[in-house]
Amino acid sequence: MLCTVWHTEDGGDSPRIPYKVQAKKPVEIWIGTWPIEPGQSVWIEYRVNGGSWKKIQCNWQYNSNVNSYWRGVIPGLSLQADATVVYRINAKQGNFKIPDREGDRPCLCPCPCLCGPFTFTVCEETRPAPGSPGNAPLWTTGAKNGIGTSCSDRSRVWFTLSRGLVNEIYFPTIDKANSRDFQFLVSDGKTFADDTRNDMHHEIQYIDDRALAYRLINRDKEGKYRIEERIITDPDADSIVILMKYEPLTQEAEKYSVYALLNPHMDNSGWNDTSRHVRYKGKDVLLSYQNGIYSAFIVSCPVTNFSCGFVGRSDGYTDLKDNYRMDWRYTEARGGNTALIFELDLSLSRSKTAMVVIGYGENEDSALRTAYKTMMKDYDEMERKYIREWQEFCASLNRLETYPGDTKLAYVSAMVLKALEDKTYKGAMIASLSIPWGDSIGDSNSGGYHLVWARDLYQVATAFMAIGYYDGARRALEYLDRIQQEHDGSFPQNSWLNGEPYWRGEQLDEASYPIILAWRLYKAGKLDYDPYYSLVKPAAEFITHTGPGTPQERWEEVQGLSPSTIAAEIAALVCAAKFAEEQVKKGDYKEQGAADWYYKKADEWARKIEDWCFVKGTGYLGDGYYFLRTNPDSWYEINPSDRTRIRLKNGAGEFLARDIIDAGFLELVRLGVRQPSAESIVESIPEVDRVLRVETPGGPCFYRYNHDCYGEYEDGRPYDGSGKGRLWPILTGERGHYELAMGNDVTEYVRAIESFANDGYMLPEQIWDRKIGIPDRGLFLGKGTGSATPLAWSHAEYLKLIRSVFDGSVFDTIPEVKERYCCY
């Protein structure tokens, strides 16, 4: 007696093969019945696009255990692209004829077993793109003029902007880039094909001054048309949303074709992406994936054409630039550097408007669902919610408009720092959403600056404190404590969000700053747990047993005794001693010995700073009296006969250590280890100004150190392991803090940093230092280079400087440290 019939469709012992059906290809339907009995028969009924039912007899294949297995084939000739096919399985026991059935009228024969119905949509016939794997992939410029993400944790997508287009899109965490760029192209089909990056003038605006929501306006250089884009993320989903409006400015431009082009770089890699076309709920979608990260690229308007290809070989950009028309139509490109293109049909939209959505997921179905659901939402409602959540964040801060700076830059800085925090690894703030000089770098630099440095994280966390956002600062400390700190108390040079080290260096200031942050939060009454035993004591023990010399100083290049590192070490040990004394007050009396030990080491190092790091008349620079950058061999006194040499990184060469200076000694004042009027400090300022200071149109800025080679070449070529170091805005902020400590007016330093911001109010890592700019490379005196913009440290430095001016005192000075060492 036949009891059961089954068909599992997408796997198991009775699948549909293939699961995703292609046009004009036959489809195998495998079926199981139970139990094994003679006289069984199985057949399939199917219909296409709601037409009449057709019947196919299935053939027995084999028995296994107590089951019988059958196979039927739906012929491919009846299957056209986009067709919807419904089928159901029938089985009977005994002698019979296949019953006649019309429409959905039930079969009247006795004892049938039914299974289904099942439905599938026929995909277009596969046309693989030639030219695998395509040109070698590169990232794009590190100079962004906008970044964005939802203020909420419900959306795990971040985006960057530069040169009028979207660049990297990050998902599901802020250290995983999944695109190189997205842009629009316009062609008349005969004489030109314009792309956004190279053929249009770009303008960026904020939709609201209290939200990272953007309006990009791109105009062709001949005034024929313009494209306006409003860019946000779906505040409730893992999607980036671009509302595009094409505006023809001439009658001829009404006939132009508009294209949307995406170059994915999935999971931090431009190699080995697979991209293909699918149909989903009646819409054309272009999928990309690698290593379990999927993107779904979809547009709200109809599309005239689409294609997936390999960059520089068979992609839509290459196709258009060849003869200004889209001739190629490939449905998949597997295992290479891919690009995806839609030709948009804007004829049905009177306003020539379309919504572009790129949705993300951990598998194909989730990416498709995410993108489609976002596309079906009302854009205006999404934008209002996105902006409202950012406005609420800004309203929760101190009133930044009362700070003595540019109010818009202040709020943008606050939002940038908030946006640089991950939403899975709470408290992990990366250095920058950029890859320095990415347009000359491929997959070899997968980390870029979207990594966590403990030093940069300290700067961000203390900036959060300066603007009243203590929740963010507290999360940063918890991240340092629970994820990034190593078992021996040290911290990696930098790390992925999960704490896995990226670069393998070691810097003792990065072991020091977390202790200082913990103490500052404790003194502010903002800690909800005691970090002494988990973070503070292990880090302090590591510092006392390893310092004061550091394997790398804050510029991550050379070992030795560094004034800036020693300043952080001393301040950290004093804070650790204070923490230990708090444990004594709670009854843990053995920690008095730890406090005494930390004080002893801090006091010893504080006494010896000048002996270790101050050149006493034998230097080549100025009058020969100044702090050097680093004492490379941790020797204990500089004397006139010393000839110790230091090898600088990035191809700079070898020099006498006493002839290389930086302004890191100002950290001694900032943290409270030295008075601003200390003789060694005051004597070092003229050499800094003579060797490292440059006056830009906006105000002073400084090199990191003389002979620095981390930056563009003189002709503007990007850094490639060598080059020439340019000016760093954070150093303008550090000098401003010093001048404030001296009681001087610091307006010129505040205004200088503000002048370094670009048109999107993003502050760079480096600015160009030559009076003659190089427009073709976007290099102008006093404006950002291709290194990294926005840099979290730069925005943090600005916020802390204007807070310090507001207070009339240096925000970062540790009172307990200053009280202990005010005599030095």
C-alpha positions in Angstrom: 0.0 0.0 0.0 1.5 3.4 -1.1 1.7 5.7 1.9 4.0 8.6 1.2 5.6 10.5 -1.7 8.1 13.3 -1.2 10.3 15.8 -3.1 12.9 17.9 -1.2 13.5 20.5 -4.0 16.8 22.0 -2.8 18.7 19.0 -1.6 18.5 15.6 0.2 17.6 12.4 -1.5 15.0 13.8 -3.9 16.1 17.2 -5.2 15.4 19.4 -8.2 18.5 19.5 -10.5 19.5 22.2 -11.0 17.9 24.0 -8.1 18.2 27.3 -10.0 16.8 26.6 -13.4 18.2 28.2 -16.5 16.3 29.1 -19.7 16.0 26.3 -22.2 17.7 23.8 -19.9 15.9 20.5 -18.9 15.0 20.1 -15.2 15.3 16.8 -13.4 12.8 16.1 -10.6 13.7 13.4 -8.2 11.0 11.8 -6.1 10.8 9.3 -3.2 7.9 6.9 -2.3 7.4 4.7 0.7 7.2 1.7 1.1 8.5 -0.4 -1.7 5.5 -2.0 -3.4 5.0 -3.4 -6.9 2.5 -1.5 -9.1 3.4 2.1 -8.1 3.4 4.9 -10.6 4.6 8.5 -10.3 3.9 11.5 -12.5 4.5 15.2 -12.5 2.1 17.9 -13.5 3.4 21.4 -14.3 2.4 24.6 -15.9 4.2 27.7 -17.1 3.1 31.3 -16.3 -0.4 30.1 -15.3 -1.0 28.2 -18.5 -2.6 24.7 -18.8 -1.3 21.8 -16.9 1.0 19.3 -18.6 1.8 15.8 -17.5 5.0 13.9 -17.4 5.4 10.2 -16.5 8.3 9.5 -14.1 10.6 6.5 -14.4 11.6 4.2 -11.5 15.4 4.4 -10.8 16.2 2.3 -7.8 15.2 1.1 -4.4 17.1 1.9 -1.2 16.2 0.6 2.2 12.4 0.8 2.3 12.1 3.6 -0.3 11.7 3.8 -4.1 13.2 6.6 -6.1 11.9 8.1 -9.3 13.0 10.6 -11.9 11.0 12.9 -14.2 12.3 15.6 -16.6 10.6 18.9 -17.4 11.7 19.7 -21.0 13.8 22.8 -21.4 12.1 24.0 -24.6 9.1 25.1 -22.6 11.3 27.2 -20.2 11.9 30.8 -21.1 13.8 33.3 -19.0 11.7 34.9 -16.2 9.0 32.2 -16.6 7.3 31.0 -13.4 6.8 27.3 -13.2 4.5 25.5 -10.8 4.7 21.7 -10.4 3.3 19.0 -8.2 4.0 15.3 -7.7 1.4 12.6 -8.0 1.7 8.9 -7.1 -0.6 5.9 -7.2 -0.7 2.2 -6.3 -2.1 -0.4 -8.8 -3.2 -0.4 -12.5 -4.4 3.0 -13.7 -4.2 5.5 -16.5 -2.9 9.0 -15.8 -6.2 10.9 -15.1 -7.3 13.8 -17.2 -7.2 17.0 -15.3 -8.0 20.5 -16.3 -7.1 23.5 -14.3 -7.2 22.8 -10.6 -10.1 20.2 -10.8 -9.2 17.4 -8.4 -8.4 13.9 -9.6 -11.3 11.5 -9.0 -9.3 8.3 -9.1 -8.9 6.4 -5.9 -5.9 6.6 -3.5 -3.6 9.2 -5.1 -0.7 10.6 -3.1 0.1 14.3 -3.7 3.2 16.4 -3.0 3.5 20.1 -3.7 3.0 22.5 -5.3 6.5 23.8 -5.8 7.5 27.0 -7.7 10.6 28.2 -9.4 11.5 31.1 -11.7 13.6 30.4 -14.7 16.9 32.3 -14.8 18.4 33.7 -18.0 20.7 31.3 -19.8 24.2 31.6 -18.3 26.7 33.5 -20.3 30.0 33.5 -18.5 32.1 36.7 -19.0 35.5 36.2 -20.7 38.8 37.7 -19.6 39.1 36.1 -16.1 40.4 37.2 -13.7 40.5 40.7 -15.0 43.0 43.5 -14.3 44.8 43.5 -10.9 42.5 45.1 -8.4 43.4 48.4 -6.6 41.6 50.2 -3.8 40.8 53.9 -4.2 42.1 57.1 -2.8 42.5 57.4 1.0 41.3 61.0 0.8 37.5 60.8 1.6 35.3 63.8 1.9 32.5 61.9 3.6 31.7 58.8 5.6 28.4 57.5 6.8 26.4 54.9 8.7 23.2 54.7 10.6 23.6 56.0 14.2 21.8 52.9 15.4 23.2 49.4 15.7 20.4 47.9 13.6 22.3 48.7 10.4 25.8 47.2 10.0 26.8 49.0 6.9 29.3 51.9 6.5 30.2 53.9 3.4 32.8 56.4 2.2 32.7 59.1 -0.4 35.3 60.8 -2.6 35.5 62.5 -6.0 31.7 62.5 -6.4 31.1 58.7 -5.8 30.7 56.1 -3.2 33.9 54.2 -2.4 34.3 51.4 0.1 31.2 49.9 1.7 31.9 48.0 4.9 29.8 45.0 6.3 29.2 43.3 8.7 31.9 44.9 10.7 33.8 48.1 10.2 37.1 46.3 9.3 35.6 44.5 6.3 35.5 46.5 3.0 33.3 45.0 0.3 33.6 47.5 -2.6 36.0 49.7 -4.4 33.5 52.2 -5.8 30.0 52.8 -7.1 29.3 55.5 -9.7 27.0 56.6 -12.5 27.9 56.9 -16.2 26.2 58.8 -18.9 26.5 58.2 -22.7 24.9 59.5 -25.9 25.6 56.2 -27.5 27.8 57.8 -30.2 30.5 60.2 -29.2 31.1 60.0 -25.4 30.6 58.0 -22.2 31.2 60.1 -19.1 32.1 58.6 -15.8 31.6 60.4 -12.5 35.2 60.2 -11.3 36.9 61.6 -14.3 34.4 63.6 -16.4 32.2 65.5 -14.0 32.6 68.4 -11.5 31.8 67.3 -7.9 30.0 69.0 -5.1 29.2 67.5 -1.7 26.6 68.9 0.8 25.1 67.7 4.1 21.4 67.2 3.9 21.4 68.1 7.6 24.2 69.6 9.6 23.6 67.1 12.4 23.6 63.9 10.4 26.1 62.0 8.2 23.6 62.2 5.3 24.9 63.5 2.0 23.9 65.1 -1.2 26.3 64.7 -4.1 25.9 66.9 -7.1 27.9 65.9 -10.1 27.8 68.1 -13.3 29.3 67.2 -16.6 32.0 69.6 -17.6 30.1 70.9 -20.6 27.0 71.8 -18.8 24.7 69.2 -20.5 23.3 67.4 -17.5 23.8 66.9 -13.8 23.2 64.0 -11.4 22.1 64.5 -7.8 22.4 61.7 -5.3 21.1 61.5 -1.7 23.1 58.9 0.2 22.2 57.2 3.5 22.0 53.7 4.9 18.7 52.1 5.7 18.5 52.7 9.5 16.9 49.3 10.1 18.7 47.1 7.6 22.2 46.2 6.2 21.8 48.3 3.0 23.2 51.5 1.5 20.6 53.6 -0.3 21.3 56.1 -3.1 18.4 58.2 -4.4 19.5 59.4 -7.8 18.0 62.1 -9.9 19.2 62.7 -13.5 18.6 66.2 -14.7 19.1 66.9 -18.4 20.1 70.6 -19.0 19.8 70.5 -22.7 17.2 68.9 -25.1 19.8 66.5 -26.4 20.6 65.3 -22.9 17.0 64.0 -22.6 18.1 61.1 -24.9 21.2 60.1 -23.0 21.5 56.7 -21.4 22.4 56.5 -17.7 24.2 53.5 -16.1 25.0 52.4 -12.6 28.3 50.7 -12.1 29.6 48.8 -9.0 33.1 47.3 -8.5 32.8 44.9 -5.5 35.9 44.0 -3.4 34.3 41.5 -1.1 35.8 40.7 2.3 38.7 43.1 1.9 39.8 41.6 -1.5 39.4 42.5 -5.1 40.5 39.0 -6.2 38.3 35.9 -6.2 35.0 37.7 -6.2 32.1 35.9 -8.0 29.3 38.0 -9.4 26.2 36.9 -11.3 22.7 37.9 -12.3 19.6 36.5 -10.7 15.9 37.4 -10.8 14.2 38.0 -7.4 10.5 38.8 -7.1 10.4 40.1 -10.7 13.5 42.3 -10.4 17.0 42.0 -11.9 19.6 41.7 -9.2 23.4 41.5 -9.5 24.9 39.4 -6.7 28.6 39.3 -5.6 30.1 37.1 -2.9 33.3 35.8 -1.3 34.0 34.1 1.9 30.5 34.1 3.3 29.8 37.8 2.6 27.1 38.6 -0.1 25.9 41.8 -1.7 22.8 42.3 -3.8 22.8 45.3 -6.1 19.3 46.3 -7.2 17.5 49.4 -8.7 14.0 50.6 -8.3 13.5 51.5 -12.0 13.3 49.1 -14.9 16.6 48.2 -16.5 17.3 48.0 -20.3 20.4 45.9 -19.9 22.8 44.5 -17.3 26.1 42.7 -17.2 28.7 41.1 -14.9 32.3 41.2 -16.2 36.0 41.2 -15.3 37.5 44.7 -14.8 39.5 45.9 -17.9 38.5 42.9 -19.9 34.7 42.3 -20.1 33.1 44.7 -17.6 30.5 47.4 -18.5 32.9 50.3 -18.0 35.3 48.8 -20.6 32.3 48.1 -22.9 31.0 51.7 -22.7 34.4 53.4 -23.1 35.0 51.3 -26.3 32.1 52.5 -28.5 29.9 54.4 -26.0 27.2 51.7 -26.1 26.6 48.6 -24.0 27.0 45.7 -26.3 27.9 42.9 -23.8 25.5 41.1 -21.6 27.2 38.5 -19.4 25.3 36.8 -16.6 28.2 35.8 -14.4 31.9 36.4 -13.7 33.5 33.9 -11.4 36.7 34.2 -9.4 38.3 37.5 -10.2 38.1 41.3 -10.1 34.5 41.9 -11.2 32.3 44.8 -12.0 28.5 45.0 -12.4 26.5 47.4 -14.5 22.8 48.3 -15.0 21.5 50.4 -17.9 18.7 52.3 -16.3 15.4 52.9 -18.0 14.2 56.3 -16.6 11.5 56.8 -19.2 8.7 55.9 -16.8 9.8 58.5 -14.2 8.8 62.0 -14.9 11.5 63.2 -12.5 14.0 60.8 -13.9 14.6 59.4 -10.4 15.7 56.0 -9.3 16.6 54.4 -6.0 19.8 52.2 -5.9 20.2 49.8 -3.1 23.1 47.5 -2.2 22.1 45.1 0.5 24.3 42.7 2.4 24.0 39.4 4.1 25.8 36.3 5.3 24.2 34.2 2.4 22.5 34.8 -0.9 18.9 34.7 0.4 19.6 37.2 3.3 21.3 39.7 0.9 18.5 39.4 -1.6 15.8 39.9 1.1 17.6 42.8 2.7 18.1 44.7 -0.6 14.5 44.0 -1.8 12.9 45.0 1.5 14.9 48.3 1.6 14.0 49.0 -2.0 10.3 48.6 -1.2 10.5 51.2 1.6 9.7 54.9 1.2 13.0 56.7 0.8 11.8 59.9 2.5 10.7 58.0 5.6 14.1 56.2 5.7 16.0 59.5 5.4 13.9 61.2 8.1 14.6 58.4 10.5 18.3 58.2 9.6 18.7 62.0 10.2 16.5 62.0 13.4 18.7 59.4 15.1 21.9 61.4 14.3 20.2 64.6 15.6 19.3 62.8 18.8 23.0 61.8 19.2 24.2 65.3 18.7 21.6 66.7 21.1 22.9 64.3 23.8 26.4 65.9 23.7 27.7 69.0 25.4 26.6 72.1 23.5 29.4 72.2 21.1 28.2 75.6 19.7 29.5 77.1 22.9 33.0 75.9 22.2 35.4 78.4 20.6 35.6 76.8 17.1 33.7 76.0 14.0 30.4 74.6 15.2 29.7 72.6 12.1 33.2 71.0 12.1 32.8 70.3 15.8 29.6 68.3 15.3 30.9 66.6 12.2 34.0 65.6 14.2 31.8 64.1 16.9 29.7 62.2 14.4 32.8 60.9 12.5 34.2 59.5 15.7 30.9 57.9 16.6 30.7 56.4 13.1 34.1 54.9 13.4 32.9 52.6 16.2 32.0 49.1 15.3 28.5 47.8 16.1 29.4 44.2 16.9 32.7 44.8 18.8 31.4 47.7 20.9 34.0 50.2 21.8 36.3 49.3 18.9 37.0 52.6 17.1 39.2 52.2 14.0 41.8 54.8 12.9 40.2 55.7 9.6 37.7 54.3 7.0 40.5 54.4 4.4 43.4 52.7 2.9 46.3 55.1 2.6 47.1 55.7 -1.1 44.7 52.9 -1.9 44.6 53.8 -5.6 48.1 52.4 -5.9 47.7 49.4 -3.6 45.9 46.1 -4.1 45.0 43.2 -1.8 48.5 43.3 -0.2 47.2 45.9 2.2 43.8 44.5 3.3 43.9 46.2 6.7 44.6 49.8 5.6 43.7 52.0 8.6 40.4 50.2 9.4 42.2 48.6 12.3 42.3 49.4 16.1 45.4 51.1 17.6 45.2 51.5 21.3 46.8 54.9 21.1 44.3 56.2 18.5 41.5 54.6 20.5 42.6 56.5 23.6 42.5 59.8 21.6 39.0 59.1 20.5 37.8 58.0 23.9 39.2 61.1 25.6 37.6 63.2 22.8 34.3 61.6 23.7 34.9 62.6 27.3 35.6 66.2 26.1 32.2 66.4 24.4 30.3 64.7 27.1 29.8 61.3 25.5 31.0 59.1 28.3 29.2 56.0 27.1 31.5 55.8 24.1 34.6 56.3 26.2 33.5 53.6 28.6 32.9 51.1 25.8 36.4 51.9 24.5 37.9 51.0 27.8 35.9 47.8 28.0 37.1 46.8 24.5 40.7 47.4 25.4 40.3 45.4 28.6 38.3 42.4 27.3 39.4 42.0 23.8 42.6 43.7 22.8 44.9 43.4 25.8 47.4 40.5 25.5 47.8 37.9 28.3 51.1 39.5 29.4 49.5 42.9 29.8 50.8 44.4 26.6 48.7 45.6 23.6 49.3 44.8 19.9 50.6 47.5 17.6 47.2 47.3 16.0 44.6 44.6 15.5 41.5 43.5 13.7 38.3 44.1 15.7 38.4 40.6 17.2 41.8 41.5 18.8 43.9 39.5 16.3 47.2 41.4 15.8 47.7 42.8 12.2 51.1 44.4 12.5 53.4 42.7 15.0 55.2 45.6 16.6 55.1 46.7 20.2 54.8 50.2 21.5 54.8 51.0 25.2 52.7 54.1 24.9 49.9 51.8 23.7 50.2 49.8 27.0 50.2 53.1 28.9 47.2 55.0 27.5 44.6 52.4 28.5 45.7 52.9 32.1 45.4 56.6 31.8 41.9 56.3 30.2 40.8 54.0 33.0 41.9 56.5 35.7 40.3 59.4 34.0 37.0 57.6 33.7 37.3 56.5 37.3 37.9 60.1 38.5 34.9 61.3 36.4 32.7 58.8 38.2 31.9 57.1 34.9 33.2 53.5 35.5 30.7 50.8 36.1 33.3 48.2 37.0 36.8 48.1 38.5 39.5 47.5 35.8 42.5 47.4 38.2 43.1 43.6 38.2 42.0 42.9 34.7 43.7 45.7 32.8 45.6 48.2 34.9 47.8 46.0 36.9 48.9 43.7 34.1 49.7 46.7 31.9 51.6 48.5 34.6 53.6 45.4 35.4 54.4 45.0 31.7 55.6 48.7 31.5 57.8 48.5 34.6 59.5 45.3 33.5 59.9 46.4 29.8 60.3 50.1 29.8 61.3 52.8 29.6 62.8 51.9 26.2 60.2 50.9 23.7 60.5 48.6 20.6 58.7 51.3 18.6 57.8 54.9 19.5 54.5 56.5 18.5 55.5 56.9 14.8 55.9 53.1 14.8 59.4 53.0 13.3 62.3 53.0 15.7 63.2 51.6 19.1 64.7 53.3 22.1 64.0 56.1 24.6 61.3 58.4 23.2 60.2 61.5 25.1 56.5 61.0 24.1 56.5 57.4 25.1 58.2 58.0 28.4 55.7 60.7 29.2 52.8 58.2 28.7 54.7 55.6 30.7 55.2 57.9 33.7 51.6 59.2 33.6 50.3 55.6 33.4 52.4 54.4 36.3 51.2 57.3 38.5 47.6 56.4 37.5 48.2 52.7 38.2 49.7 53.6 41.7 46.6 55.7 42.4 44.4 52.7 41.4 46.5 50.4 43.7 45.9 52.8 46.6 42.2 52.6 46.0 42.5 48.8 46.3 44.2 49.3 49.7 41.3 51.5 50.8 39.0 48.5 49.9 41.1 46.2 52.1 43.5 44.6 49.6 46.6 45.8 51.6 49.1 43.9 49.5 48.6 46.4 46.7 50.4 49.0 48.7 53.6 47.3 47.5 52.4 47.6 43.9 51.7 51.3 44.4 55.1 51.9 45.9 56.8 50.1 43.0 54.9 52.0 40.3 55.7 55.3 42.0 59.4 54.3 42.3 59.7 53.6 38.6 57.7 56.7 37.5 59.8 58.9 39.7 63.1 57.4 38.5 62.2 57.8 34.9 60.9 61.3 35.4 64.3 62.3 36.9 66.2 60.9 34.0 64.3 62.2 31.0 66.7 64.9 30.1 69.7 62.6 30.7 68.3 60.2 28.2 66.8 62.4 25.6 68.0 66.0 25.8 70.9 67.0 23.6 73.1 69.3 25.6 74.9 71.6 23.2 76.3 69.0 20.8 73.4 68.9 18.4 73.7 70.0 14.8 70.4 71.9 14.9 69.9 75.4 16.2 72.0 76.1 19.3 72.5 72.4 20.0 70.1 72.2 23.0 66.9 70.3 22.4 65.0 67.0 22.8 65.8 64.5 20.2 63.2 62.2 18.6 64.5 58.9 20.0 67.6 57.7 21.8 67.9 54.4 19.8 70.1 52.3 22.1 68.6 53.2 25.4 71.9 54.7 26.5 71.7 56.8 29.6 73.5 60.0 28.8 74.1 62.0 25.6 77.6 63.6 25.6 79.6 65.6 23.1 81.6 62.6 21.9 78.6 60.4 21.2 78.2 59.3 17.6 75.2 56.9 17.9 73.4 56.6 14.7 69.7 55.9 13.9 68.3 54.3 10.8 65.1 55.9 9.7 62.4 53.9 8.0 60.8 54.3 4.6 64.1 54.6 2.8 65.2 57.8 4.6 68.6 56.5 5.5 70.9 56.7 8.5 71.7 59.8 10.6 73.2 60.8 13.9 70.4 60.3 16.5 71.1 63.7 18.0 70.3 65.4 14.7 66.7 64.0 14.4 64.0 65.8 16.3 60.2 65.7 16.6 57.8 67.6 18.9 56.9 64.5 20.9 58.4 66.1 24.0 55.3 68.3 24.3 53.5 65.2 25.7 55.6 65.8 28.8 53.7 69.0 29.3 50.3 67.8 28.1 50.2 64.9 30.6 51.7 66.8 33.5 55.2 65.4 33.7 56.9 68.8 33.0 55.9 72.4 33.4 55.4 74.2 30.1 58.1 76.6 31.2 60.6 73.9 32.0 64.0 74.8 30.6 64.4 71.7 28.4 60.9 72.3 26.9 61.5 76.0 26.2 64.9 75.4 24.7 63.5 72.8 22.2 60.8 75.0 20.7 63.0 77.1 18.4 64.5 74.0 16.8 61.0 72.6 16.1 59.9 75.9 14.6 63.0 76.2 12.5 63.1 72.6 11.2 59.5 71.2 11.3 57.1 74.2 11.1 55.5 75.4 7.8 53.1 78.3 7.5 50.2 77.4 5.3 47.5 79.8 4.0 45.3 78.6 7.0 48.0 78.7 9.7 51.0 76.7 11.0 51.5 72.9 10.6 54.4 70.6 11.4 56.3 67.6 10.0 56.6 64.6 12.3 60.4 64.7 12.2 63.1 65.8 9.8 63.9 63.4 7.0 60.5 61.7 7.3 59.7 59.8 4.1 56.2 58.6 4.8 54.2 60.6 2.2 53.9 61.4 -1.5 57.0 62.1 -3.7 57.7 65.6 -4.8 56.0 65.0 -8.1 52.9 63.8 -6.3 53.3 60.1 -6.9 51.9 58.1 -4.0 53.9 56.7 -1.2 55.1 53.2 -2.2 57.4 52.3 0.7 59.3 55.6 0.3 58.5 59.2 -0.5 58.5 62.4 1.6 56.7 63.0 4.8 54.2 65.8 4.7 52.5 68.0 7.4 50.4 66.5 10.1 47.4 68.5 11.5 47.4 66.6 14.8 50.8 68.3 15.5 49.1 71.7 15.1 46.7 70.7 17.8 49.5 69.5 20.1 51.3 72.8 19.7 48.0 74.6 20.4 47.7 72.7 23.7 51.2 73.6 24.6 50.7 77.3 23.9 47.5 77.2 26.0 49.4 75.7 28.9 51.9 78.6 28.5 49.0 81.0 28.8 49.2 82.2 25.2 46.4 82.8 22.7 45.8 79.7 20.5 43.3 81.1 18.0 45.8 80.6 15.1 46.1 76.9 15.9 42.4 76.3 16.1 41.8 78.2 12.9 44.6 76.4 11.2 43.1 73.0 11.9 39.7 74.2 10.6 41.4 75.3 7.4 42.8 71.8 6.8 39.3 70.3 6.6 38.0 69.5 3.1 34.7 70.3 1.6 33.1 67.5 3.5 34.5 68.8 6.8 36.8 65.7 7.0 40.2 66.3 8.7 43.2 64.5 7.1 46.3 62.7 8.4 48.6 64.7 6.3 48.4 67.9 4.2 50.4 69.1 1.2 53.3 71.3 2.1 54.4 72.9 -1.2 53.2 76.3 -2.5 52.8 74.8 -6.0 50.0 72.3 -6.0 49.5 69.4 -8.3 45.9 69.6 -9.3 45.9 66.4 -11.3 46.6 64.6 -8.1 44.4 66.7 -5.9 47.3 68.2 -4.0 47.1 71.8 -2.8 49.0 73.7 -0.1 47.3 73.2 3.3 44.8 70.5 2.1 44.8 66.8 2.6 47.0 64.4 0.7 46.1 60.8 -0.5 47.1 59.3 2.8 44.1 59.0 5.1 41.0 61.2 5.5 39.2 61.4 7.9 41.7 60.4 10.5 40.1 59.8 13.9 43.1 61.2 15.8 42.8 64.5 13.8 39.2 64.9 14.7 39.8 63.9 18.3 42.7 66.4 18.6 40.4 69.2 17.3 37.6 68.5 19.7 40.0 68.3 22.7 41.7 71.6 21.6 38.5 73.6 21.5 37.3 72.0 24.8 40.7 73.0 26.3 40.3 76.6 25.1 36.7 76.6 26.5 38.0 75.4 29.9 41.1 77.6 29.8 43.3 74.6 30.6 44.6 71.5 28.9 41.9 68.9 29.0 44.4 65.9 28.8 46.5 67.0 31.8 46.3 64.5 34.6 46.1 66.5 37.9 47.7 63.7 40.0 50.7 63.6 37.6 51.1 67.4 37.5 51.0 67.6 41.2 53.7 65.0 41.6 56.1 66.4 39.0 55.5 70.2 38.9 59.0 70.8 40.2 60.6 69.3 37.0 
